[in-house]
Amino acid sequence: MDNKGGLEEEEDIVCLDASFFINDNYELTTFSFGSQVLQLYCLQSASTDFDLTGQMVWPGAVLLNDYLAKKADIIRGCSVIELGSGVGITGILCSKFCHEVVMTDHSEEVLKILKKNIELHSSEIYTG
């Protein structure tokens, strides 16, 4: 009872772990760019969390990779830094032609899937 003689309402406090809101149901997806075939783990739809938009492959990345695969000579032997790499689709493609590739992202969740995708392709890195 509260000090006014009425019944005190209990407040139910529910605490959810932050991971409850993170979708990590990645699917191995195959992408083809010219003669280059990449398999990457990614989400099939976007997260609503602005920090986790890197978990999927965006249409702009597919267009860029189509162009780079057709014009690989413009990046062959170069060094590339990719800011906001997401799942790494462009950086991994560039690693097949470039001397050095640095890929970055912000979110720990995105960095985990980026690392996993890099490991999938580590044997295919350009050695020219």
DSSP file (Angstrom, degrees, kcal/mol; ACC not computed):
  #  RESIDUE AA STRUCTURE BP1 BP2  ACC     N-H-->O    O-->H-N    N-H-->O    O-->H-N    TCO  KAPPA ALPHA  PHI   PSI    X-CA   Y-CA   Z-CA
    1    1 A M              0   0    0      0, 0.0     6,-0.2     0, 0.0     2,-0.1   0.000 360.0 360.0 360.0 145.7    0.0    0.0    0.0
    2    2 A D    >   -     0   0    0      4,-2.9     3,-1.8     1,-0.1     6,-0.1  -0.350 360.0 -92.2 -88.2 178.4    1.2    3.5   -0.6
    3    3 A N  T 3  S+     0   0    0      1,-0.3    -1,-0.1     2,-0.1     0, 0.0   0.499 122.9  61.3 -73.2  -0.3    1.1    6.2    1.9
    4    4 A K  T 3  S-     0   0    0      2,-0.2    -1,-0.3     0, 0.0     3,-0.1   0.332 118.2-105.5-104.8   6.1   -2.3    7.4    0.7
    5    5 A G  S <  S+     0   0    0     -3,-1.8     2,-0.1     1,-0.3    -2,-0.1   0.386  84.1 116.4  89.7  -5.8   -4.0    4.1    1.5
    6    6 A G  S    S-     0   0    0      1,-0.1    -4,-2.9    -5,-0.0    -1,-0.3  -0.444  75.1 -90.1 -91.2 168.5   -4.2    2.9   -2.1
    7    7 A L        -     0   0    0     -6,-0.2     2,-0.4    -2,-0.1    -1,-0.1  -0.594  40.3-123.1 -78.3 137.5   -2.6   -0.1   -3.7
    8    8 A E        -     0   0    0     -2,-0.3     2,-0.4    -6,-0.1    -1,-0.1  -0.660  23.5-127.7 -81.1 130.8    0.8    0.6   -5.1
    9    9 A E        -     0   0    0     -2,-0.4     2,-0.4     1,-0.0    -1,-0.0  -0.621  18.7-131.3 -79.2 133.2    1.1   -0.3   -8.8
   10   10 A E        -     0   0    0     -2,-0.4     2,-0.6     1,-0.0    -1,-0.0  -0.685  14.3-142.7 -82.9 136.0    4.0   -2.5   -9.6
   11   11 A E        -     0   0    0     -2,-0.4     2,-0.7     2,-0.0    -1,-0.0  -0.882   8.4-145.6 -99.0 122.2    6.1   -1.4  -12.5
   12   12 A D        -     0   0    0     -2,-0.6     2,-0.6     2,-0.0    -2,-0.0  -0.777  14.4-162.8 -86.6 118.6    7.3   -4.2  -14.7
   13   13 A I        -     0   0    0     -2,-0.7     2,-0.5     2,-0.0    -2,-0.0  -0.905   3.6-167.6-105.4 122.8   10.7   -3.3  -16.0
   14   14 A V        -     0   0    0     -2,-0.6     2,-0.5     2,-0.0    -2,-0.0  -0.943   0.9-166.2-112.3 123.9   11.9   -5.3  -18.9
   15   15 A C        -     0   0    0     -2,-0.5     2,-0.4     0, 0.0    -2,-0.0  -0.944   5.0-165.6-111.2 123.8   15.5   -5.1  -20.0
   16   16 A L        -     0   0    0     -2,-0.5     2,-0.1     2,-0.0     5,-0.0  -0.898  24.2-116.7-109.4 136.8   16.4   -6.5  -23.3
   17   17 A D    >   -     0   0    0     -2,-0.4     3,-2.0     1,-0.1     4,-0.3  -0.415  26.7-119.4 -65.0 144.9   20.0   -7.1  -24.4
   18   18 A A  G >  S+     0   0    0      1,-0.3     3,-1.6     2,-0.2     4,-0.2   0.809 111.4  67.5 -57.9 -30.8   21.1   -5.0  -27.3
   19   19 A S  G >  S+     0   0    0      1,-0.3     3,-1.2     2,-0.2    -1,-0.3   0.703  82.1  76.9 -65.8 -17.4   21.7   -8.1  -29.4
   20   20 A F  G <  S+     0   0    0     -3,-2.0    -1,-0.3     1,-0.3    -2,-0.2   0.818  97.2  45.8 -58.3 -30.8   18.0   -8.7  -29.3
   21   21 A F  G <  S+     0   0    0     -3,-1.6     2,-0.6    -4,-0.3    -1,-0.3   0.444  93.2  95.6 -94.3  -2.0   17.6   -6.0  -32.0
   22   22 A I    <   -     0   0    0     -3,-1.2     2,-0.7    -4,-0.2    -3,-0.0  -0.808  63.2-149.2 -98.6 124.5   20.5   -7.1  -34.2
   23   23 A N        +     0   0    0     -2,-0.6    20,-0.1     1,-0.1    -2,-0.1  -0.813  26.4 163.3 -89.2 115.9   19.7   -9.3  -37.2
   24   24 A D        +     0   0    0     -2,-0.7     2,-1.6     2,-0.1    -1,-0.1  -0.073  29.3 126.2-123.8  33.9   22.6  -11.7  -37.8
   25   25 A N        -     0   0    0      2,-0.0     2,-0.1     0, 0.0    17,-0.1  -0.509  43.0-179.7 -87.1  66.7   20.8  -14.2  -40.0
   26   26 A Y        -     0   0    0     -2,-1.6     2,-0.4    17,-0.1    17,-0.2  -0.405  14.8-153.4 -74.0 144.3   23.3  -13.8  -42.8
   27   27 A E  E     -A   42   0A   0     15,-2.8    15,-1.7    -2,-0.1     2,-0.6  -0.948  22.4-116.5-117.0 139.4   22.9  -15.9  -46.0
   28   28 A L  E     -A   41   0A   0     -2,-0.4     2,-0.4    13,-0.2    13,-0.2  -0.653  42.9-173.5 -73.6 118.1   25.8  -16.9  -48.2
   29   29 A T  E     -A   40   0A   0     11,-3.1    11,-2.6    -2,-0.6     2,-0.4  -0.926  17.7-137.3-121.9 139.1   25.0  -15.1  -51.5
   30   30 A T  E     -A   39   0A   0     -2,-0.4     2,-0.4     9,-0.2     9,-0.2  -0.826  18.9-175.3-101.2 132.4   26.8  -15.3  -54.8
   31   31 A F  E     -A   38   0A   0      7,-3.2     7,-3.0    -2,-0.4     2,-0.5  -0.975   8.7-156.3-124.0 138.6   27.6  -12.3  -56.9
   32   32 A S  E     +A   37   0A   0     -2,-0.4     2,-0.4     5,-0.2     5,-0.2  -0.970  13.4 175.8-119.6 130.0   29.1  -12.3  -60.4
   33   33 A F  E >   -A   36   0A   0      3,-3.3     3,-2.3    -2,-0.5     2,-0.2  -0.901  67.9 -57.6-131.4 101.3   31.0   -9.4  -61.9
   34   34 A G  T 3  S-     0   0    0     -2,-0.4    36,-0.1     1,-0.3    32,-0.0  -0.466 121.5 -18.6  59.9-128.2   32.4  -10.3  -65.3
   35   35 A S  T 3  S+     0   0    0     -2,-0.2     2,-0.5    34,-0.2    -1,-0.3   0.488 120.2  98.8 -86.1  -2.8   34.6  -13.3  -64.7
   36   36 A Q  E <   -A   33   0A   0     -3,-2.3    -3,-3.3     2,-0.0     2,-0.5  -0.734  53.2-169.1 -91.5 128.9   34.8  -12.6  -61.0
   37   37 A V  E     -A   32   0A   0     -2,-0.5     2,-0.4    -5,-0.2    -5,-0.2  -0.976   4.4-172.0-118.4 125.0   32.5  -14.5  -58.7
   38   38 A L  E     -A   31   0A   0     -7,-3.0    -7,-3.2    -2,-0.5     2,-0.5  -0.944  10.7-161.3-116.8 136.5   32.2  -13.5  -55.0
   39   39 A Q  E     +A   30   0A   0     -2,-0.4     2,-0.4    -9,-0.2    -9,-0.2  -0.982  22.9 172.1-113.7 126.6   30.4  -15.3  -52.3
   40   40 A L  E     -A   29   0A   0    -11,-2.6   -11,-3.1    -2,-0.5     2,-0.5  -0.973  35.4-123.5-135.6 145.7   29.6  -13.2  -49.3
   41   41 A Y  E     +A   28   0A   0     -2,-0.4     2,-0.3   -13,-0.2   -13,-0.2  -0.787  52.7 140.5 -83.0 129.0   27.6  -13.5  -46.1
   42   42 A C  E     -A   27   0A   0    -15,-1.7   -15,-2.8    -2,-0.5    14,-0.2  -0.979  52.3 -95.8-159.5 165.3   25.0  -10.7  -46.0
   43   43 A L  B     -b   56   0B   0     12,-3.2    14,-0.5    -2,-0.3   -17,-0.1  -0.557  23.7-138.7 -81.9 154.7   21.4   -9.9  -45.0
   44   44 A Q  S    S+     0   0    0     -2,-0.2     2,-0.3    12,-0.1    -1,-0.1   0.579  86.7  31.6 -90.1 -11.3   18.8  -10.0  -47.7
   45   45 A S  S    S-     0   0    0     10,-0.1    -1,-0.1    11,-0.0     2,-0.0  -0.970  91.9 -94.3-143.3 159.5   17.1   -6.8  -46.4
   46   46 A A        -     0   0    0     -2,-0.3     2,-0.2     1,-0.1     7,-0.1  -0.309  30.3-123.1 -75.8 152.1   18.2   -3.7  -44.7
   47   47 A S        -     0   0    0      5,-0.3    -1,-0.1     2,-0.2     9,-0.1  -0.616  13.2-134.9 -83.4 151.6   18.3   -3.0  -41.0
   48   48 A T  S    S+     0   0    0     -2,-0.2     2,-0.6     4,-0.0    -1,-0.1   0.585  83.0  95.7 -82.9  -9.4   16.4   -0.1  -39.7
   49   49 A D  S >  S-     0   0    0      1,-0.2     3,-2.3   -28,-0.1    -2,-0.2  -0.729  72.5-145.9 -83.2 118.8   19.3    0.8  -37.5
   50   50 A F  G >  S+     0   0    0     -2,-0.6     3,-0.8     1,-0.3    -1,-0.2   0.766  98.1  59.1 -58.0 -25.8   21.4    3.4  -39.3
   51   51 A D  G 3  S+     0   0    0      1,-0.2    56,-0.3     2,-0.1    -1,-0.3   0.660 106.1  48.3 -75.5 -15.6   24.6    1.9  -37.8
   52   52 A L  G X   +     0   0    0     -3,-2.3     3,-1.6     1,-0.2    -5,-0.3   0.148  69.6 109.7-114.6  18.4   23.8   -1.5  -39.3
   53   53 A T  G X   +     0   0    0     -3,-0.8     3,-0.9     1,-0.3    -1,-0.2   0.664  68.8  74.2 -66.9 -13.8   23.1   -0.6  -42.9
   54   54 A G  G 3  S+     0   0    0     -3,-0.3    33,-0.3     1,-0.2    -1,-0.3   0.408  72.2  84.3 -78.9   2.8   26.4   -2.3  -43.8
   55   55 A Q  G <  S+     0   0    0     -3,-1.6   -12,-3.2    31,-0.2     2,-0.3   0.521  90.8  48.2 -83.4  -4.8   25.0   -5.7  -43.3
   56   56 A M  B <  S-b   43   0B   0     -3,-0.9     2,-0.6   -14,-0.2    31,-0.4  -0.825  87.7-105.6-129.2 168.4   23.5   -5.9  -46.8
   57   57 A V        -     0   0    0    -14,-0.5    -3,-0.1    -2,-0.3    29,-0.0  -0.866  35.6-145.0 -97.1 122.4   24.7   -5.3  -50.3
   58   58 A W    >>  -     0   0    0     -2,-0.6     4,-1.4     1,-0.1     3,-1.1  -0.581  20.0-118.0 -87.2 148.8   23.3   -2.1  -51.7
   59   59 A P  H 3> S+     0   0    0      0, 0.0     4,-2.1     0, 0.0     5,-0.2   0.833 113.8  60.2 -54.8 -34.6   22.4   -1.7  -55.5
   60   60 A G  H 3> S+     0   0    0      1,-0.2     4,-2.4     2,-0.2     5,-0.1   0.854 101.9  52.8 -62.9 -34.2   25.0    1.1  -55.9
   61   61 A A  H <> S+     0   0    0     -3,-1.1     4,-2.6     2,-0.2    -1,-0.2   0.877 107.1  51.8 -68.4 -37.4   27.7   -1.4  -54.8
   62   62 A V  H  X S+     0   0    0     -4,-1.4     4,-2.2     2,-0.2    -2,-0.2   0.922 111.0  47.8 -64.2 -43.5   26.6   -3.9  -57.4
   63   63 A L  H  X S+     0   0    0     -4,-2.1     4,-2.1     2,-0.2    -2,-0.2   0.925 112.5  48.7 -62.4 -45.0   26.8   -1.1  -60.1
   64   64 A L  H  X S+     0   0    0     -4,-2.4     4,-2.8     1,-0.2    -2,-0.2   0.919 111.7  49.4 -61.4 -43.9   30.2    0.0  -59.0
   65   65 A N  H  X S+     0   0    0     -4,-2.6     4,-2.5     2,-0.2    -1,-0.2   0.871 107.3  54.3 -66.1 -36.7   31.5   -3.6  -59.0
   66   66 A D  H  X S+     0   0    0     -4,-2.2     4,-1.6     2,-0.2    -1,-0.2   0.939 112.3  45.2 -58.0 -46.3   30.1   -4.2  -62.5
   67   67 A Y  H  X S+     0   0    0     -4,-2.1     4,-2.0     1,-0.2    -2,-0.2   0.938 113.2  49.0 -62.7 -48.8   32.1   -1.1  -63.7
   68   68 A L  H  < S+     0   0    0     -4,-2.8    -1,-0.2     1,-0.2    -2,-0.2   0.865 109.0  52.8 -63.2 -36.6   35.3   -2.1  -61.8
   69   69 A A  H >< S+     0   0    0     -4,-2.5     3,-0.7     1,-0.2    -1,-0.2   0.875 113.1  44.3 -66.3 -36.0   35.2   -5.6  -63.2
   70   70 A K  H 3< S+     0   0    0     -4,-1.6    -2,-0.2     1,-0.2    -1,-0.2   0.802 123.9  35.4 -75.8 -29.2   34.9   -4.3  -66.7
   71   71 A K  T >< S+     0   0    0     -4,-2.0     3,-2.1     1,-0.1     4,-0.4  -0.206  71.8 141.6-117.2  39.4   37.6   -1.6  -66.2
   72   72 A A  G X>  +     0   0    0     -3,-0.7     3,-1.4     1,-0.3     4,-1.3   0.754  61.8  71.9 -57.5 -26.1   39.9   -3.6  -63.9
   73   73 A D  G 34 S+     0   0    0      1,-0.3    -1,-0.3     2,-0.2    -2,-0.1   0.787  87.2  63.8 -62.3 -26.1   43.0   -2.0  -65.6
   74   74 A I  G <4 S+     0   0    0     -3,-2.1    -1,-0.3     1,-0.2    -2,-0.2   0.725 116.6  27.8 -72.4 -18.6   42.3    1.3  -64.0
   75   75 A I  T X4 S+     0   0    0     -3,-1.4     3,-2.4    -4,-0.4    24,-0.3   0.473  86.3 128.9-116.5  -5.2   42.8   -0.1  -60.5
   76   76 A R  T 3< S+     0   0    0     -4,-1.3    22,-0.3     1,-0.3     3,-0.1  -0.303  87.1   1.2 -57.8 125.5   45.3   -3.0  -61.3
   77   77 A G  T 3  S+     0   0    0     20,-2.8    -1,-0.3     1,-0.2    21,-0.2   0.410 106.2 123.4  79.2  -2.0   48.3   -2.7  -58.9
   78   78 A C    <   -     0   0    0     -3,-2.4    21,-2.2    19,-0.1    22,-1.5  -0.251  63.7-115.3 -82.7 173.5   46.9    0.4  -57.1
   79   79 A S  E     -c  100   0C   0     20,-0.2     2,-0.4    19,-0.2    22,-0.2  -0.932  33.3-169.3-107.9 137.9   46.2    0.9  -53.4
   80   80 A V  E     -c  101   0C   0     20,-2.8    22,-2.6    -2,-0.4     2,-0.5  -0.976  14.9-164.1-130.7 139.3   42.5    1.4  -52.4
   81   81 A I  E     -c  102   0C   0     -2,-0.4     2,-0.6    20,-0.2    22,-0.2  -0.995  10.5-160.4-119.0 129.7   40.9    2.4  -49.2
   82   82 A E  E     -c  103   0C   0     20,-3.1    22,-2.1    -2,-0.5     2,-0.5  -0.940   4.2-155.9-112.3 116.5   37.2    1.8  -48.8
   83   83 A L  S    S+     0   0    0     -2,-0.6    22,-0.1     1,-0.3    20,-0.0  -0.786  80.9  13.3 -91.2 128.5   35.3    3.8  -46.2
   84   84 A G  S    S+     0   0    0     -2,-0.5    -1,-0.3    20,-0.2    21,-0.2   0.970  75.4 176.6  71.9  55.2   32.1    2.2  -45.0
   85   85 A S    >   -     0   0    0     19,-3.9     3,-2.3    -3,-0.5     4,-0.4   0.714   7.5-176.0 -68.5 -23.1   32.9   -1.2  -46.5
   86   86 A G  T 3  S-     0   0    0     18,-0.4    -1,-0.2     1,-0.3   -31,-0.2  -0.422  74.6  -7.1  60.8-130.0   29.9   -3.0  -45.1
   87   87 A V  T 3  S-     0   0    0    -31,-0.4    -1,-0.3   -33,-0.3   -46,-0.2   0.552 103.3-112.6 -77.0  -6.4   30.1   -6.7  -46.0
   88   88 A G    <>  +     0   0    0     -3,-2.3     4,-2.8   -34,-0.1     5,-0.3   0.634  66.9 144.4  94.1  15.9   33.1   -5.9  -48.1
   89   89 A I  H  > S+     0   0    0     -4,-0.4     4,-1.5     1,-0.2     5,-0.1   0.890  77.5  37.0 -59.6 -42.6   31.8   -6.5  -51.6
   90   90 A T  H  > S+     0   0    0     -5,-0.3     4,-2.7     2,-0.2    -1,-0.2   0.919 117.7  49.3 -77.8 -43.5   33.7   -3.7  -53.3
   91   91 A G  H  > S+     0   0    0      1,-0.2     4,-1.8     2,-0.2    -2,-0.2   0.893 111.5  50.0 -61.9 -39.7   36.9   -4.1  -51.3
   92   92 A I  H  < S+     0   0    0     -4,-2.8     4,-0.5     2,-0.2    -1,-0.2   0.906 111.1  48.8 -67.4 -41.0   37.1   -7.8  -51.9
   93   93 A L  H >< S+     0   0    0     -4,-1.5     3,-1.5    -5,-0.3     4,-0.3   0.941 111.1  50.7 -61.3 -45.6   36.6   -7.4  -55.6
   94   94 A C  H >X S+     0   0    0     -4,-2.7     4,-3.2     1,-0.3     3,-2.0   0.836  98.5  67.2 -60.5 -32.7   39.3   -4.7  -55.6
   95   95 A S  T 3< S+     0   0    0     -4,-1.8    31,-3.3     1,-0.3    -1,-0.3   0.691  91.6  62.6 -64.1 -16.5   41.7   -7.1  -53.7
   96   96 A K  T <4 S+     0   0    0     -3,-1.5    -1,-0.3    -4,-0.5    -2,-0.2   0.644 121.3  19.8 -80.1 -14.6   41.7   -9.3  -56.8
   97   97 A F  T <4 S+     0   0    0     -3,-2.0   -20,-2.8    -4,-0.3    -2,-0.2   0.627 108.0  84.2-123.0 -27.1   43.3   -6.5  -58.8
   98   98 A C     <  -     0   0    0     -4,-3.2    28,-0.2   -22,-0.3   -19,-0.2  -0.446  67.4-135.0 -92.0 155.2   44.9   -4.0  -56.4
   99   99 A H  S    S+     0   0    0    -21,-2.2     2,-0.3   -24,-0.3   -20,-0.2   0.885  93.1   7.1 -68.6 -41.7   48.3   -4.1  -54.7
  100  100 A E  E     -c   79   0C   0    -22,-1.5   -20,-2.8    -6,-0.1     2,-0.4  -0.997  63.1-170.3-147.7 137.5   46.7   -3.1  -51.3
  101  101 A V  E     -c   80   0C   0     -2,-0.3     2,-0.5   -22,-0.2   -20,-0.2  -0.998   2.1-168.9-131.4 130.1   43.2   -2.7  -50.0
  102  102 A V  E     -c   81   0C   0    -22,-2.6   -20,-3.1    -2,-0.4     2,-0.4  -0.982   9.6-167.1-116.3 125.3   42.1   -1.2  -46.7
  103  103 A M  E     -c   82   0C   0     -2,-0.5     2,-0.3   -22,-0.2   -20,-0.2  -0.926   8.0-178.1-116.1 138.9   38.5   -1.7  -45.7
  104  104 A T        +     0   0    0    -22,-2.1   -19,-3.9    -2,-0.4   -18,-0.4  -0.905  11.2 161.0-131.9 157.0   36.8    0.2  -42.8
  105  105 A D        -     0   0    0     -2,-0.3    -2,-0.0   -21,-0.2   -23,-0.0  -0.950  30.8-134.2-162.1 175.0   33.5    0.4  -41.1
  106  106 A H  S    S+     0   0    0     -2,-0.3     2,-0.1   -55,-0.1    -1,-0.1   0.866  73.4  79.9-102.9 -48.5   32.2    1.6  -37.7
  107  107 A S     >  -     0   0    0    -56,-0.3     4,-2.6     1,-0.1     5,-0.2  -0.398  66.3-141.6 -73.9 136.3   29.8   -0.9  -36.2
  108  108 A E  H  > S+     0   0    0      1,-0.2     4,-1.8     2,-0.2    -1,-0.1   0.883 104.9  53.4 -60.5 -39.0   31.3   -3.9  -34.4
  109  109 A E  H  > S+     0   0    0      2,-0.2     4,-1.5     1,-0.2    -1,-0.2   0.917 110.8  45.3 -63.7 -43.3   28.5   -6.1  -35.8
  110  110 A V  H  > S+     0   0    0      1,-0.2     4,-2.4     2,-0.2    -2,-0.2   0.895 110.0  54.8 -67.6 -39.8   29.4   -5.0  -39.4
  111  111 A L  H  X S+     0   0    0     -4,-2.6     4,-2.4     1,-0.2    -1,-0.2   0.849 104.4  55.8 -62.5 -33.4   33.1   -5.5  -38.7
  112  112 A K  H  X S+     0   0    0     -4,-1.8     4,-1.9     2,-0.2    -1,-0.2   0.931 111.6  41.2 -64.4 -45.0   32.4   -9.1  -37.7
  113  113 A I  H  X S+     0   0    0     -4,-1.5     4,-2.2     2,-0.2   -72,-0.2   0.853 112.7  55.4 -73.7 -32.5   30.7  -10.0  -40.9
  114  114 A L  H  X S+     0   0    0     -4,-2.4     4,-2.4     2,-0.2    -2,-0.2   0.942 108.7  47.9 -60.8 -47.4   33.3   -8.0  -42.9
  115  115 A K  H  X S+     0   0    0     -4,-2.4     4,-2.4     1,-0.2    -2,-0.2   0.909 110.2  51.9 -60.6 -43.0   36.1  -10.1  -41.3
  116  116 A K  H  X S+     0   0    0     -4,-1.9     4,-1.4     1,-0.2    -1,-0.2   0.903 111.2  47.5 -60.9 -41.7   34.2  -13.3  -42.1
  117  117 A N  H  X S+     0   0    0     -4,-2.2     4,-1.0     2,-0.2    -1,-0.2   0.871 109.6  52.5 -69.3 -37.0   33.8  -12.3  -45.7
  118  118 A I  H >< S+     0   0    0     -4,-2.4     3,-0.8     1,-0.2     4,-0.5   0.922 107.4  52.9 -62.4 -43.1   37.5  -11.4  -46.0
  119  119 A E  H >< S+     0   0    0     -4,-2.4     3,-0.8     1,-0.2     4,-0.3   0.846 102.5  59.2 -61.7 -34.1   38.5  -14.8  -44.6
  120  120 A L  H 3< S+     0   0    0     -4,-1.4    -1,-0.2     1,-0.2     3,-0.2   0.828 116.9  32.4 -60.9 -31.6   36.3  -16.5  -47.3
  121  121 A H  T X< S+     0   0    0     -4,-1.0     3,-2.0    -3,-0.8    -1,-0.2   0.255  82.3 111.7-111.4  10.4   38.4  -14.8  -50.0
  122  122 A S  G X  S+     0   0    0     -3,-0.8     3,-0.7    -4,-0.5    -1,-0.1   0.773  77.3  54.5 -61.8 -26.5   41.8  -14.6  -48.4
  123  123 A S  G 3  S+     0   0    0     -4,-0.3    -1,-0.3     1,-0.2    -2,-0.1   0.563 102.6  59.2 -82.0  -6.6   43.3  -17.2  -50.8
  124  124 A E  G <  S+     0   0    0     -3,-2.0    -1,-0.2     2,-0.0    -2,-0.2   0.210  73.2 133.8-106.5  14.4   42.2  -15.2  -53.9
  125  125 A I    <   -     0   0    0     -3,-0.7   -29,-0.2    -4,-0.1   -30,-0.1  -0.407  65.6 -97.9 -73.0 141.3   44.1  -12.0  -53.2
  126  126 A Y        +     0   0    0    -31,-3.3   -29,-0.1   -28,-0.2    -1,-0.1  -0.276  40.3 173.2 -56.4 132.8   46.0  -10.3  -56.0
  127  127 A T              0   0    0    -31,-0.2    -1,-0.1    -3,-0.1   -28,-0.1   0.244 360.0 360.0-124.8  10.0   49.7  -11.1  -56.0
  128  128 A G              0   0    0    -30,-0.1   -29,-0.1   -31,-0.0    -1,-0.1   0.454 360.0 360.0 -54.6 360.0   50.7   -9.5  -59.3
